[in-house]
Structure formats: structure tokens, C-alpha cells
Amino acid sequence: MSVLSSAQVTLAWSAGILATVRYYQLAAPTAATPTVPTSSSSLGSWSETEPTADVTKVLWTCERTVYADGTESWSKASKSTSYEAAKDAKSTATDAQTKAAALATVIHDGADGVSVGRSADGGATYPQGRTRQSSDAFEVLDAKGDAISSLSGDEVSLARGTTFLRAMVEKDATGTPVPRWSLLTSLLSCQLYIGKRDEAVGYEGDVTPEQLAAYIAFSAEGTNAGRISMHASGGVALDGRYLLTEPTVLFNNPAQALDTAIYLSDSAANYKRLKIFYATDDNEWSSVEVYEPNGKEVSLWAAHYNHGKQGSGLFSQMWMKSKTVTISGRVIDTSKDSSPDVNYNRGQWNGRQTWEDKDKIGIKRVEGYTW
């Protein structure tokens, strides 16, 4: 019988493992990886006892393996992942406790409602004031506990000692809610009231939102220093003279032709100022204001500059458009010379250094101001 193949097997003997021992070492997060011991008799900073958790440190571990033949080996040092997780959990819990303690000094649930404000004595005092939410109102209170303002279902008030502003909802004879506003306050040496004008008792009273005007009276030392009236149509006047007002639109037609007269909805004689908006035939817009406009002539003009190539060279052109109009009552129209030829004051200097007797500007909108 012949041998077709053969093989050689090498057997190695390994001593059995008697024990595995884990060692621990705490170190600063920025410290280098610690050196692993080479003998159990020279451990250095390593210890078999797991240290108490310290969130400011990193826990390193290594293992010593003891074999049956008396030899031993050491693993590489590695960070403890479970220790890092425990540190994170402790840090989160500590942060939550800190925030809860901080909130406990800010939010207080008492018999009079939930208060928000800094208090070092459990809600007895609030040196910086607080807000309070009760079952029927939201209030802002000062350090003394006095209400500065409040908001409820039927009243809004701003107060400082005496009521400054109050909105109330009352009911009429039929039981229908009727909102009313009143201002009843003493402010330094001045008294300020908002209400229905009443010559007999002054200017205190109630004003419904539906009224067309509200009246304010300023009083110093008991003497009326002036009356300010606010009108629903827009505007504020002092003793009948307007201080602020919304303009009255007397004419508005963006599509108005250039060479036509403008007819206002009211006479210019009734206004201190007119503001005229106009545009050229190139749709370039501008405006001009006129004081005490009735009977005056007003110049409307525009300039347009062109620069570019023309053939092999360059060109520059200045186009100027002008129109003079006369304001008379409810009519604004192009002015005319007094000469027998009845020339209109309008035209265009067209950049080619020629004058064109054409209307190139049209009025699109006119606003009137009573002050």
C-alpha cells in the first residue's frame, strides 16, 4: 500500500487563566493616557477599588490577567464608558435641580393666584414687583403689591395711585354690553381727562367707541391751559388749530391725461397746504407742496439725463420738462400768458437743443392739509 499524502501538526500548550483583576485610576480630562503597571507589586496610582464618582475627572481602567503557570499580562488603559454616562446623568440631574430651585424663587402658587417675580422669602415679598394670574384677572403689581395695571374680562386699567386709563364694559337698559372709556387721573400738577365734552362740569365723562370725536382737556392749577380735540376724521387740534392730521385726498387718478384741467373735490381755499403729485410722459414721478395754495401759480418740472454711444462716438443729452399751473378754487389748470397769443406755460427742452411746445407733465394726485 502506497502513501498518497502526509501532514504535520504542531501542538502548543497554554497555561490556564487563574484570575482577571480590574484596576482604576482617576485623572484630569486633559491628562495623557496613564501608563499601565508591569507588576502587581508596583501599581502606582492604580487601585483595585473603584473610586467615588467625580464629574470633574475621567476614569481609566486596565486589566491584569493571571495564568496558571504564574505569569501575567496587562491590557491597555481605556476610558470607562459607563463612568462617562454616569457623569452625564449626574450633571443633568444637578442642572435640573439648580433650575428648579431658581424657578422656585420666581414662580409661586398662592391663595391669590400664580405670581411670577423674584422672591427670596417664598413669595412673601417681591422687591422688583411681580405679575399675578388669578381666576378672573391678570395683574402687574409693584414692589408694595399695588396693582399698576390689570386685564380682566370686562376691564382694562392702567393705574398708579389713581386710575390712569380704564376701559369698562357696562350694560345698557336692555342688558347689552356697552364698552366705555374713561381717563380719570391726577398727574403732577396737571389733570387729564378723556370723555364727552361737558361745559358745565369740565371734561370728565365717558366716550363710547362709536362716537365721532373724543375731547381732551389739560388743566393746570385749576386753569384751563388749552383744549386738544381728536376727531374721528383724522387730526389733532389745539384750541381749534390743527397740530397733526391725515390729509384729505382731493384728487386721485394715475391715468389722468397730461393736457387736461384737474377738478378737486373741495376748494383749495379751505386748506393751508396742497401737495401735488405729478408724472411725466416717461412716467417719472415727483411732487411739490404749496403753502396757502389758492390763487397761486406752481411750477412742475422734471429733468432727465441720457448718456451713451452713438455710432463710433458718445453722446450726452439733458431733457427738461416744465409746466406751470394755476390753483383757483376747485380747479388746477395750465397757466396762460397774458399776451394776445394766449401761450400756455408748458413745454420740453428735448436734448437735441430744440424746444417743443407740448404738455409733458400731468397731475395724478392732490392732497389737502388743514395745517
C-alpha positions as YAML, in Angstrom:
chain: A
units: angstrom
residues:
- id: 1
  name: MET
  ca: [0.00, 0.00, 0.00]
- id: 2
  name: SER
  ca: [1.46, 3.35, -1.02]
- id: 3
  name: VAL
  ca: [1.19, 6.65, 0.93]
- id: 4
  name: LEU
  ca: [-0.62, 9.28, -1.09]
- id: 5
  name: SER
  ca: [-0.21, 12.31, 1.29]
- id: 6
  name: SER
  ca: [1.14, 13.33, 4.66]
- id: 7
  name: ALA
  ca: [0.79, 16.33, 7.09]
- id: 8
  name: GLN
  ca: [2.49, 17.66, 10.22]
- id: 9
  name: VAL
  ca: [0.55, 19.11, 13.19]
- id: 10
  name: THR
  ca: [2.25, 21.28, 15.82]
- id: 11
  name: LEU
  ca: [0.59, 21.39, 19.22]
- id: 12
  name: ALA
  ca: [1.16, 24.34, 21.61]
- id: 13
  name: TRP
  ca: [0.47, 24.30, 25.31]
- id: 14
  name: SER
  ca: [-1.02, 27.35, 27.07]
- id: 15
  name: ALA
  ca: [-1.38, 27.78, 30.76]
- id: 16
  name: GLY
  ca: [-4.92, 28.26, 32.02]
- id: 17
  name: ILE
  ca: [-6.23, 31.64, 33.30]
- id: 18
  name: LEU
  ca: [-6.48, 31.74, 37.05]
- id: 19
  name: ALA
  ca: [-7.86, 35.31, 37.51]
- id: 20
  name: THR
  ca: [-8.66, 38.66, 35.85]
- id: 21
  name: VAL
  ca: [-8.29, 41.75, 38.02]
- id: 22
  name: ARG
  ca: [-9.51, 45.26, 37.04]
- id: 23
  name: TYR
  ca: [-7.72, 48.41, 38.20]
- id: 24
  name: TYR
  ca: [-8.97, 52.03, 38.29]
- id: 25
  name: GLN
  ca: [-7.39, 55.47, 38.13]
- id: 26
  name: LEU
  ca: [-8.98, 58.97, 38.18]
- id: 27
  name: ALA
  ca: [-7.30, 61.67, 36.12]
- id: 28
  name: ALA
  ca: [-7.97, 65.15, 34.78]
- id: 29
  name: PRO
  ca: [-9.76, 65.27, 31.41]
- id: 30
  name: THR
  ca: [-6.74, 66.93, 29.82]
- id: 31
  name: ALA
  ca: [-4.19, 64.46, 31.19]
- id: 32
  name: ALA
  ca: [-2.45, 61.96, 28.91]
- id: 33
  name: THR
  ca: [-3.38, 58.27, 28.88]
- id: 34
  name: PRO
  ca: [-1.86, 56.80, 32.07]
- id: 35
  name: THR
  ca: [0.87, 54.16, 31.91]
- id: 36
  name: VAL
  ca: [-0.24, 50.59, 32.66]
- id: 37
  name: PRO
  ca: [1.65, 48.78, 35.51]
- id: 38
  name: THR
  ca: [4.03, 45.96, 34.68]
- id: 39
  name: SER
  ca: [3.66, 44.21, 38.04]
- id: 40
  name: SER
  ca: [1.01, 43.92, 40.71]
- id: 41
  name: SER
  ca: [3.63, 44.89, 43.22]
- id: 42
  name: SER
  ca: [4.11, 48.28, 41.58]
- id: 43
  name: LEU
  ca: [0.66, 49.72, 40.86]
- id: 44
  name: GLY
  ca: [1.48, 53.41, 41.22]
- id: 45
  name: SER
  ca: [-1.80, 55.44, 41.02]
- id: 46
  name: TRP
  ca: [-3.84, 52.40, 40.01]
- id: 47
  name: SER
  ca: [-6.22, 50.80, 42.53]
- id: 48
  name: GLU
  ca: [-8.42, 47.71, 42.63]
- id: 49
  name: THR
  ca: [-11.14, 49.77, 44.39]
- id: 50
  name: GLU
  ca: [-13.49, 51.74, 42.10]
- id: 51
  name: PRO
  ca: [-13.38, 55.39, 43.20]
- id: 52
  name: THR
  ca: [-16.35, 57.60, 44.10]
- id: 53
  name: ALA
  ca: [-17.82, 59.43, 41.11]
- id: 54
  name: ASP
  ca: [-16.20, 62.80, 40.36]
- id: 55
  name: VAL
  ca: [-17.77, 64.70, 37.41]
- id: 56
  name: THR
  ca: [-14.60, 66.74, 37.02]
- id: 57
  name: LYS
  ca: [-12.40, 63.68, 36.36]
- id: 58
  name: VAL
  ca: [-12.03, 60.87, 33.82]
- id: 59
  name: LEU
  ca: [-11.98, 57.22, 34.99]
- id: 60
  name: TRP
  ca: [-9.34, 54.99, 33.38]
- id: 61
  name: THR
  ca: [-9.37, 51.17, 33.66]
- id: 62
  name: CYS
  ca: [-6.99, 48.31, 32.83]
- id: 63
  name: GLU
  ca: [-6.99, 44.59, 33.48]
- id: 64
  name: ARG
  ca: [-4.36, 42.17, 34.77]
- id: 65
  name: THR
  ca: [-4.70, 38.53, 33.65]
- id: 66
  name: VAL
  ca: [-3.03, 35.87, 35.90]
- id: 67
  name: TYR
  ca: [-2.21, 32.47, 34.34]
- id: 68
  name: ALA
  ca: [-1.77, 29.03, 35.96]
- id: 69
  name: ASP
  ca: [1.95, 28.97, 35.32]
- id: 70
  name: GLY
  ca: [2.45, 32.12, 37.44]
- id: 71
  name: THR
  ca: [2.81, 34.56, 34.54]
- id: 72
  name: GLU
  ca: [0.60, 37.61, 34.00]
- id: 73
  name: SER
  ca: [-0.33, 40.12, 31.25]
- id: 74
  name: TRP
  ca: [-1.76, 43.68, 31.29]
- id: 75
  name: SER
  ca: [-4.33, 45.22, 28.94]
- id: 76
  name: LYS
  ca: [-4.12, 48.74, 27.54]
- id: 77
  name: ALA
  ca: [-5.64, 51.59, 29.54]
- id: 78
  name: SER
  ca: [-9.11, 52.70, 28.39]
- id: 79
  name: LYS
  ca: [-11.76, 55.21, 29.50]
- id: 80
  name: SER
  ca: [-14.78, 53.82, 31.31]
- id: 81
  name: THR
  ca: [-17.83, 54.48, 29.12]
- id: 82
  name: SER
  ca: [-20.24, 53.63, 31.94]
- id: 83
  name: TYR
  ca: [-18.50, 56.17, 34.16]
- id: 84
  name: GLU
  ca: [-18.87, 58.86, 31.48]
- id: 85
  name: ALA
  ca: [-22.56, 58.05, 31.15]
- id: 86
  name: ALA
  ca: [-22.99, 58.27, 34.93]
- id: 87
  name: LYS
  ca: [-21.24, 61.66, 34.96]
- id: 88
  name: ASP
  ca: [-23.59, 62.98, 32.26]
- id: 89
  name: ALA
  ca: [-26.62, 61.75, 34.17]
- id: 90
  name: LYS
  ca: [-25.40, 63.35, 37.40]
- id: 91
  name: SER
  ca: [-24.62, 66.63, 35.62]
- id: 92
  name: THR
  ca: [-28.09, 66.70, 34.05]
- id: 93
  name: ALA
  ca: [-29.73, 65.99, 37.39]
- id: 94
  name: THR
  ca: [-27.71, 68.69, 39.13]
- id: 95
  name: ASP
  ca: [-28.59, 71.21, 36.41]
- id: 96
  name: ALA
  ca: [-32.27, 70.30, 36.69]
- id: 97
  name: GLN
  ca: [-32.14, 70.79, 40.46]
- id: 98
  name: THR
  ca: [-30.46, 74.17, 40.03]
- id: 99
  name: LYS
  ca: [-33.08, 75.34, 37.53]
- id: 100
  name: ALA
  ca: [-35.91, 74.03, 39.70]
- id: 101
  name: ALA
  ca: [-34.51, 75.91, 42.67]
- id: 102
  name: ALA
  ca: [-34.25, 79.07, 40.55]
- id: 103
  name: LEU
  ca: [-37.83, 78.70, 39.34]
- id: 104
  name: ALA
  ca: [-38.96, 78.20, 42.91]
- id: 105
  name: THR
  ca: [-37.77, 81.76, 43.61]
- id: 106
  name: VAL
  ca: [-39.67, 83.13, 40.59]
- id: 107
  name: ILE
  ca: [-42.97, 81.22, 40.31]
- id: 108
  name: HIS
  ca: [-45.23, 80.98, 43.36]
- id: 109
  name: ASP
  ca: [-48.67, 79.40, 43.57]
- id: 110
  name: GLY
  ca: [-50.59, 81.12, 46.34]
- id: 111
  name: ALA
  ca: [-54.14, 81.57, 47.50]
- id: 112
  name: ASP
  ca: [-54.49, 84.79, 45.47]
- id: 113
  name: GLY
  ca: [-53.21, 83.22, 42.22]
- id: 114
  name: VAL
  ca: [-49.98, 82.32, 40.48]
- id: 115
  name: SER
  ca: [-47.32, 85.02, 40.86]
- id: 116
  name: VAL
  ca: [-44.17, 85.44, 38.77]
- id: 117
  name: GLY
  ca: [-41.40, 87.52, 40.30]
- id: 118
  name: ARG
  ca: [-38.16, 87.18, 42.24]
- id: 119
  name: SER
  ca: [-38.77, 86.45, 45.91]
- id: 120
  name: ALA
  ca: [-36.23, 85.28, 48.47]
- id: 121
  name: ASP
  ca: [-38.79, 84.53, 51.16]
- id: 122
  name: GLY
  ca: [-41.12, 82.09, 49.46]
- id: 123
  name: GLY
  ca: [-43.46, 84.65, 47.93]
- id: 124
  name: ALA
  ca: [-43.96, 86.94, 50.92]
- id: 125
  name: THR
  ca: [-42.25, 89.92, 49.27]
- id: 126
  name: TYR
  ca: [-41.21, 90.84, 45.72]
- id: 127
  name: PRO
  ca: [-38.57, 93.62, 45.73]
- id: 128
  name: GLN
  ca: [-38.79, 94.02, 41.94]
- id: 129
  name: GLY
  ca: [-42.57, 93.64, 41.61]
- id: 130
  name: ARG
  ca: [-44.45, 90.74, 40.05]
- id: 131
  name: THR
  ca: [-47.26, 89.63, 37.79]
- id: 132
  name: ARG
  ca: [-50.22, 87.72, 39.14]
- id: 133
  name: GLN
  ca: [-52.71, 85.49, 37.34]
- id: 134
  name: SER
  ca: [-55.89, 84.87, 39.28]
- id: 135
  name: SER
  ca: [-59.08, 83.17, 38.22]
- id: 136
  name: ASP
  ca: [-60.53, 86.36, 36.73]
- id: 137
  name: ALA
  ca: [-57.69, 88.82, 36.03]
- id: 138
  name: PHE
  ca: [-54.07, 89.28, 35.05]
- id: 139
  name: GLU
  ca: [-52.29, 91.99, 37.04]
- id: 140
  name: VAL
  ca: [-48.92, 93.75, 37.19]
- id: 141
  name: LEU
  ca: [-48.03, 94.68, 40.77]
- id: 142
  name: ASP
  ca: [-45.24, 96.88, 42.11]
- id: 143
  name: ALA
  ca: [-42.91, 96.03, 45.00]
- id: 144
  name: LYS
  ca: [-45.56, 97.10, 47.52]
- id: 145
  name: GLY
  ca: [-48.15, 94.80, 46.00]
- id: 146
  name: ASP
  ca: [-50.22, 97.62, 44.49]
- id: 147
  name: ALA
  ca: [-51.68, 96.97, 41.02]
- id: 148
  name: ILE
  ca: [-50.06, 99.03, 38.27]
- id: 149
  name: SER
  ca: [-52.25, 97.56, 35.53]
- id: 150
  name: SER
  ca: [-54.82, 94.82, 35.15]
- id: 151
  name: LEU
  ca: [-56.62, 92.94, 32.43]
- id: 152
  name: SER
  ca: [-59.89, 91.15, 33.00]
- id: 153
  name: GLY
  ca: [-62.90, 90.09, 31.02]
- id: 154
  name: ASP
  ca: [-64.66, 93.44, 31.35]
- id: 155
  name: GLU
  ca: [-61.96, 95.96, 32.25]
- id: 156
  name: VAL
  ca: [-58.51, 97.09, 31.21]
- id: 157
  name: SER
  ca: [-56.85, 99.57, 33.53]
- id: 158
  name: LEU
  ca: [-53.53, 101.33, 33.95]
- id: 159
  name: ALA
  ca: [-53.08, 102.78, 37.38]
- id: 160
  name: ARG
  ca: [-50.58, 104.48, 39.64]
- id: 161
  name: GLY
  ca: [-52.34, 105.51, 42.80]
- id: 162
  name: THR
  ca: [-55.43, 106.71, 40.95]
- id: 163
  name: THR
  ca: [-56.75, 105.18, 37.78]
- id: 164
  name: PHE
  ca: [-54.91, 106.43, 34.70]
- id: 165
  name: LEU
  ca: [-56.77, 104.66, 31.92]
- id: 166
  name: ARG
  ca: [-59.74, 102.38, 32.18]
- id: 167
  name: ALA
  ca: [-61.83, 100.55, 29.62]
- id: 168
  name: MET
  ca: [-65.02, 99.14, 31.03]
- id: 169
  name: VAL
  ca: [-67.85, 97.09, 29.65]
- id: 170
  name: GLU
  ca: [-71.18, 98.18, 31.08]
- id: 171
  name: LYS
  ca: [-74.70, 97.06, 30.23]
- id: 172
  name: ASP
  ca: [-77.47, 99.30, 28.97]
- id: 173
  name: ALA
  ca: [-81.13, 99.10, 29.94]
- id: 174
  name: THR
  ca: [-81.62, 96.09, 27.66]
- id: 175
  name: GLY
  ca: [-78.66, 94.23, 29.15]
- id: 176
  name: THR
  ca: [-76.49, 94.71, 26.06]
- id: 177
  name: PRO
  ca: [-72.77, 95.17, 26.86]
- id: 178
  name: VAL
  ca: [-71.61, 98.71, 26.01]
- id: 179
  name: PRO
  ca: [-67.86, 99.38, 26.11]
- id: 180
  name: ARG
  ca: [-66.86, 102.76, 27.52]
- id: 181
  name: TRP
  ca: [-63.53, 104.51, 28.01]
- id: 182
  name: SER
  ca: [-62.64, 106.94, 30.75]
- id: 183
  name: LEU
  ca: [-59.47, 108.65, 31.88]
- id: 184
  name: LEU
  ca: [-59.53, 109.87, 35.47]
- id: 185
  name: THR
  ca: [-56.16, 110.73, 36.88]
- id: 186
  name: SER
  ca: [-54.03, 113.26, 38.67]
- id: 187
  name: LEU
  ca: [-50.59, 113.59, 37.10]
- id: 188
  name: LEU
  ca: [-48.25, 116.00, 38.92]
- id: 189
  name: SER
  ca: [-49.89, 119.45, 38.65]
- id: 190
  name: CYS
  ca: [-51.90, 118.56, 35.55]
- id: 191
  name: GLN
  ca: [-55.23, 116.87, 35.24]
- id: 192
  name: LEU
  ca: [-56.01, 114.96, 32.09]
- id: 193
  name: TYR
  ca: [-59.44, 113.74, 31.15]
- id: 194
  name: ILE
  ca: [-60.84, 111.89, 28.19]
- id: 195
  name: GLY
  ca: [-64.55, 111.95, 27.91]
- id: 196
  name: LYS
  ca: [-67.66, 113.57, 26.48]
- id: 197
  name: ARG
  ca: [-67.35, 117.34, 26.46]
- id: 198
  name: ASP
  ca: [-69.47, 118.94, 29.17]
- id: 199
  name: GLU
  ca: [-69.06, 122.71, 29.55]
- id: 200
  name: ALA
  ca: [-70.83, 122.75, 32.93]
- id: 201
  name: VAL
  ca: [-68.61, 120.29, 34.82]
- id: 202
  name: GLY
  ca: [-65.44, 120.30, 32.76]
- id: 203
  name: TYR
  ca: [-64.34, 117.49, 30.51]
- id: 204
  name: GLU
  ca: [-64.78, 114.34, 32.55]
- id: 205
  name: GLY
  ca: [-67.08, 111.63, 31.36]
- id: 206
  name: ASP
  ca: [-67.42, 108.52, 29.23]
- id: 207
  name: VAL
  ca: [-66.94, 108.12, 25.49]
- id: 208
  name: THR
  ca: [-68.19, 105.17, 23.50]
- id: 209
  name: PRO
  ca: [-66.07, 103.89, 20.59]
- id: 210
  name: GLU
  ca: [-68.93, 104.77, 18.26]
- id: 211
  name: GLN
  ca: [-68.68, 108.50, 18.93]
- id: 212
  name: LEU
  ca: [-67.14, 110.55, 16.17]
- id: 213
  name: ALA
  ca: [-64.83, 112.55, 18.39]
- id: 214
  name: ALA
  ca: [-63.12, 112.41, 21.77]
- id: 215
  name: TYR
  ca: [-62.14, 115.52, 23.67]
- id: 216
  name: ILE
  ca: [-59.17, 116.06, 25.93]
- id: 217
  name: ALA
  ca: [-58.74, 118.95, 28.33]
- id: 218
  name: PHE
  ca: [-55.46, 119.83, 30.01]
- id: 219
  name: SER
  ca: [-55.82, 121.70, 33.28]
- id: 220
  name: ALA
  ca: [-53.02, 123.13, 35.43]
- id: 221
  name: GLU
  ca: [-53.71, 124.57, 38.89]
- id: 222
  name: GLY
  ca: [-57.39, 124.59, 38.05]
- id: 223
  name: THR
  ca: [-56.94, 126.83, 34.99]
- id: 224
  name: ASN
  ca: [-57.64, 125.51, 31.52]
- id: 225
  name: ALA
  ca: [-54.33, 125.81, 29.67]
- id: 226
  name: GLY
  ca: [-55.70, 124.60, 26.36]
- id: 227
  name: ARG
  ca: [-58.01, 122.12, 24.75]
- id: 228
  name: ILE
  ca: [-56.90, 119.33, 22.44]
- id: 229
  name: SER
  ca: [-59.55, 117.65, 20.34]
- id: 230
  name: MET
  ca: [-59.11, 114.37, 18.48]
- id: 231
  name: HIS
  ca: [-61.50, 113.86, 15.59]
- id: 232
  name: ALA
  ca: [-62.58, 110.61, 14.01]
- id: 233
  name: SER
  ca: [-62.00, 112.09, 10.56]
- id: 234
  name: GLY
  ca: [-58.29, 112.29, 11.41]
- id: 235
  name: GLY
  ca: [-56.36, 115.05, 13.11]
- id: 236
  name: VAL
  ca: [-55.46, 116.63, 16.43]
- id: 237
  name: ALA
  ca: [-56.17, 120.28, 17.12]
- id: 238
  name: LEU
  ca: [-55.18, 122.62, 19.96]
- id: 239
  name: ASP
  ca: [-57.77, 125.34, 20.60]
- id: 240
  name: GLY
  ca: [-59.12, 124.77, 17.11]
- id: 241
  name: ARG
  ca: [-55.72, 124.83, 15.37]
- id: 242
  name: TYR
  ca: [-54.64, 121.59, 13.85]
- id: 243
  name: LEU
  ca: [-51.41, 120.02, 15.11]
- id: 244
  name: LEU
  ca: [-51.49, 116.68, 13.32]
- id: 245
  name: THR
  ca: [-53.91, 115.46, 10.72]
- id: 246
  name: GLU
  ca: [-54.33, 112.97, 7.94]
- id: 247
  name: PRO
  ca: [-54.51, 114.63, 4.51]
- id: 248
  name: THR
  ca: [-57.71, 114.90, 2.54]
- id: 249
  name: VAL
  ca: [-57.37, 113.37, -0.91]
- id: 250
  name: LEU
  ca: [-58.85, 115.98, -3.23]
- id: 251
  name: PHE
  ca: [-57.96, 114.27, -6.49]
- id: 252
  name: ASN
  ca: [-56.54, 110.86, -7.40]
- id: 253
  name: ASN
  ca: [-56.30, 109.46, -10.93]
- id: 254
  name: PRO
  ca: [-52.99, 107.88, -12.03]
- id: 255
  name: ALA
  ca: [-54.37, 107.61, -15.56]
- id: 256
  name: GLN
  ca: [-55.23, 111.32, -15.86]
- id: 257
  name: ALA
  ca: [-54.31, 112.77, -19.28]
- id: 258
  name: LEU
  ca: [-51.42, 115.24, -19.45]
- id: 259
  name: ASP
  ca: [-53.16, 118.22, -21.04]
- id: 260
  name: THR
  ca: [-56.38, 118.37, -19.04]
- id: 261
  name: ALA
  ca: [-57.52, 120.51, -16.12]
- id: 262
  name: ILE
  ca: [-57.81, 118.96, -12.64]
- id: 263
  name: TYR
  ca: [-61.04, 119.34, -10.68]
- id: 264
  name: LEU
  ca: [-60.72, 118.99, -6.90]
- id: 265
  name: SER
  ca: [-63.39, 117.60, -4.61]
- id: 266
  name: ASP
  ca: [-63.09, 120.69, -2.38]
- id: 267
  name: SER
  ca: [-61.83, 124.25, -2.80]
- id: 268
  name: ALA
  ca: [-58.12, 124.89, -2.27]
- id: 269
  name: ALA
  ca: [-59.16, 127.92, -0.22]
- id: 270
  name: ASN
  ca: [-60.12, 125.55, 2.61]
- id: 271
  name: TYR
  ca: [-56.57, 124.21, 3.05]
- id: 272
  name: LYS
  ca: [-53.28, 125.55, 4.42]
- id: 273
  name: ARG
  ca: [-51.20, 123.33, 2.14]
- id: 274
  name: LEU
  ca: [-51.66, 121.32, -1.03]
- id: 275
  name: LYS
  ca: [-49.36, 118.50, -2.05]
- id: 276
  name: ILE
  ca: [-49.41, 117.89, -5.81]
- id: 277
  name: PHE
  ca: [-48.15, 114.60, -7.23]
- id: 278
  name: TYR
  ca: [-47.31, 114.62, -10.93]
- id: 279
  name: ALA
  ca: [-45.68, 112.43, -13.58]
- id: 280
  name: THR
  ca: [-44.07, 113.00, -16.97]
- id: 281
  name: ASP
  ca: [-44.93, 111.26, -20.23]
- id: 282
  name: ASP
  ca: [-41.97, 108.97, -19.40]
- id: 283
  name: ASN
  ca: [-43.72, 108.00, -16.13]
- id: 284
  name: GLU
  ca: [-41.17, 109.79, -13.93]
- id: 285
  name: TRP
  ca: [-42.90, 110.92, -10.73]
- id: 286
  name: SER
  ca: [-42.34, 113.82, -8.34]
- id: 287
  name: SER
  ca: [-44.32, 116.08, -6.02]
- id: 288
  name: VAL
  ca: [-44.45, 119.69, -4.78]
- id: 289
  name: GLU
  ca: [-46.07, 121.34, -1.74]
- id: 290
  name: VAL
  ca: [-47.68, 124.76, -1.79]
- id: 291
  name: TYR
  ca: [-48.47, 126.87, 1.29]
- id: 292
  name: GLU
  ca: [-51.79, 128.75, 1.22]
- id: 293
  name: PRO
  ca: [-52.28, 127.47, -2.31]
- id: 294
  name: ASN
  ca: [-55.43, 129.15, -3.52]
- id: 295
  name: GLY
  ca: [-54.75, 131.66, -6.31]
- id: 296
  name: LYS
  ca: [-51.08, 130.72, -6.70]
- id: 297
  name: GLU
  ca: [-49.09, 129.57, -9.71]
- id: 298
  name: VAL
  ca: [-46.95, 126.46, -9.18]
- id: 299
  name: SER
  ca: [-44.05, 125.19, -11.26]
- id: 300
  name: LEU
  ca: [-43.95, 121.47, -12.06]
- id: 301
  name: TRP
  ca: [-40.77, 120.29, -13.73]
- id: 302
  name: ALA
  ca: [-38.54, 117.28, -14.33]
- id: 303
  name: ALA
  ca: [-35.06, 116.72, -15.76]
- id: 304
  name: HIS
  ca: [-33.78, 113.58, -17.48]
- id: 305
  name: TYR
  ca: [-30.15, 112.94, -18.44]
- id: 306
  name: ASN
  ca: [-29.08, 110.49, -21.20]
- id: 307
  name: HIS
  ca: [-25.55, 109.31, -21.94]
- id: 308
  name: GLY
  ca: [-24.48, 106.55, -24.31]
- id: 309
  name: LYS
  ca: [-22.96, 105.53, -27.61]
- id: 310
  name: GLN
  ca: [-23.97, 106.98, -30.96]
- id: 311
  name: GLY
  ca: [-22.22, 105.49, -33.94]
- id: 312
  name: SER
  ca: [-18.50, 105.49, -33.19]
- id: 313
  name: GLY
  ca: [-18.74, 108.19, -30.55]
- id: 314
  name: LEU
  ca: [-20.55, 109.11, -27.36]
- id: 315
  name: PHE
  ca: [-23.44, 111.45, -26.73]
- id: 316
  name: SER
  ca: [-24.91, 113.25, -23.72]
- id: 317
  name: GLN
  ca: [-28.36, 114.79, -23.63]
- id: 318
  name: MET
  ca: [-30.33, 116.67, -20.99]
- id: 319
  name: TRP
  ca: [-34.11, 116.61, -21.32]
- id: 320
  name: MET
  ca: [-36.05, 119.18, -19.30]
- id: 321
  name: LYS
  ca: [-39.82, 119.28, -18.98]
- id: 322
  name: SER
  ca: [-41.75, 122.12, -17.38]
- id: 323
  name: LYS
  ca: [-45.32, 123.10, -16.71]
- id: 324
  name: THR
  ca: [-46.78, 125.98, -14.69]
- id: 325
  name: VAL
  ca: [-50.27, 125.55, -13.27]
- id: 326
  name: THR
  ca: [-52.68, 127.91, -11.55]
- id: 327
  name: ILE
  ca: [-54.67, 126.86, -8.47]
- id: 328
  name: SER
  ca: [-58.06, 128.51, -8.34]
- id: 329
  name: GLY
  ca: [-60.74, 127.17, -6.01]
- id: 330
  name: ARG
  ca: [-61.52, 123.65, -7.17]
- id: 331
  name: VAL
  ca: [-59.60, 123.88, -10.46]
- id: 332
  name: ILE
  ca: [-55.91, 123.36, -11.24]
- id: 333
  name: ASP
  ca: [-55.08, 124.13, -14.89]
- id: 334
  name: THR
  ca: [-52.11, 125.05, -17.05]
- id: 335
  name: SER
  ca: [-51.22, 128.73, -16.71]
- id: 336
  name: LYS
  ca: [-51.51, 131.09, -19.68]
- id: 337
  name: ASP
  ca: [-49.55, 134.18, -20.59]
- id: 338
  name: SER
  ca: [-51.44, 137.45, -20.69]
- id: 339
  name: SER
  ca: [-50.35, 138.12, -24.28]
- id: 340
  name: PRO
  ca: [-52.91, 138.14, -27.10]
- id: 341
  name: ASP
  ca: [-51.44, 134.88, -28.44]
- id: 342
  name: VAL
  ca: [-52.64, 133.05, -25.28]
- id: 343
  name: ASN
  ca: [-49.46, 130.96, -24.89]
- id: 344
  name: TYR
  ca: [-49.58, 128.12, -22.42]
- id: 345
  name: ASN
  ca: [-46.70, 127.83, -19.90]
- id: 346
  name: ARG
  ca: [-45.57, 124.33, -20.71]
- id: 347
  name: GLY
  ca: [-43.02, 122.55, -22.87]
- id: 348
  name: GLN
  ca: [-39.94, 120.39, -23.25]
- id: 349
  name: TRP
  ca: [-36.28, 121.08, -23.99]
- id: 350
  name: ASN
  ca: [-35.52, 117.87, -25.75]
- id: 351
  name: GLY
  ca: [-31.82, 117.19, -25.55]
- id: 352
  name: ARG
  ca: [-31.36, 117.94, -29.24]
- id: 353
  name: GLN
  ca: [-31.41, 121.57, -28.18]
- id: 354
  name: THR
  ca: [-34.86, 122.28, -29.53]
- id: 355
  name: TRP
  ca: [-37.94, 123.44, -27.66]
- id: 356
  name: GLU
  ca: [-41.24, 121.60, -28.04]
- id: 357
  name: ASP
  ca: [-44.46, 123.35, -27.15]
- id: 358
  name: LYS
  ca: [-46.13, 120.20, -25.77]
- id: 359
  name: ASP
  ca: [-47.67, 119.22, -22.48]
- id: 360
  name: LYS
  ca: [-45.32, 116.57, -20.99]
- id: 361
  name: ILE
  ca: [-46.46, 116.66, -17.33]
- id: 362
  name: GLY
  ca: [-49.75, 115.57, -15.84]
- id: 363
  name: ILE
  ca: [-51.14, 115.88, -12.29]
- id: 364
  name: LYS
  ca: [-52.08, 112.49, -10.83]
- id: 365
  name: ARG
  ca: [-52.99, 113.17, -7.18]
- id: 366
  name: VAL
  ca: [-53.65, 116.16, -4.90]
- id: 367
  name: GLU
  ca: [-53.75, 116.06, -1.07]
- id: 368
  name: GLY
  ca: [-55.00, 118.86, 1.14]
- id: 369
  name: TYR
  ca: [-53.77, 119.70, 4.67]
- id: 370
  name: THR
  ca: [-55.60, 122.00, 7.05]
- id: 371
  name: TRP
  ca: [-52.44, 122.95, 8.97]
...
